[in-house]
Amino acid sequence: MSEEAMIVVRACADCGAVWYLPRDLCPGCGSETVTARPSEGVGTCAAVTRYAATEDQPRRAFCLIDLDEGARMMARCEPSLNPGDRVTATYVDGMPHFIGSR
Ligand SMILES: [Zn+2]
């Protein structure tokens, strides 16, 4: 995984819930006992939305990824991904960009 950026997941010490977007309270049980840790950036693609290329933009896509740590996140991805594909995070301009695991 690149050192320039990383994905951080949050976990609840009380109920075990894991999530991606930063929150001070657990979305499952409301606990304030929340820990943060870096993700390995590996997971499974759950959904892909593809955008056609235009004069200004190349073909691009966004995805929902189920990280192996248990959190689901939205990110950019290569347009050739499909639901069910195993994926790995790379970083483009400091933002996660998922590609198929090689
Ligand atoms: Zn909780």
Boltz pocket constraint, residues with backbone or C-beta under 6 A from the ligand:
constraints:
  - pocket:
      binder: B
      contacts: [[A, 12], [A, 13], [A, 14], [A, 15], [A, 16], [A, 17], [A, 26], [A, 27], [A, 28], [A, 29], [A, 30], [A, 31]]
      max_distance: 6.0
